[in-house]
């Protein structure tokens, strides 16, 4: 249940770079509750162009998670070296990874 809750927050935070409708959380307050919800113009544009407003490609949740999984810390070491020297390297994120991290840090964290 906790994983679903975290995923729900991630989907809302990443809505600008996913195929998600960014106006969906606002729609229930302004639309007729009896009628079927309509897709917003911004969501139609993202789906048609497969681009975000800023230019990078739009992702599904699973493709974005795959892109984020490719960003990994690299530990370098000398095998069989008595001092056991190692060095860690964290490569710079690509543009979609950087945008995803930026959107998550903008997510407000509240709790008791």
Order of alpha helices (4+ residues) and beta strands (2+ residues): alpha-alpha-alpha-alpha-beta-beta-alpha
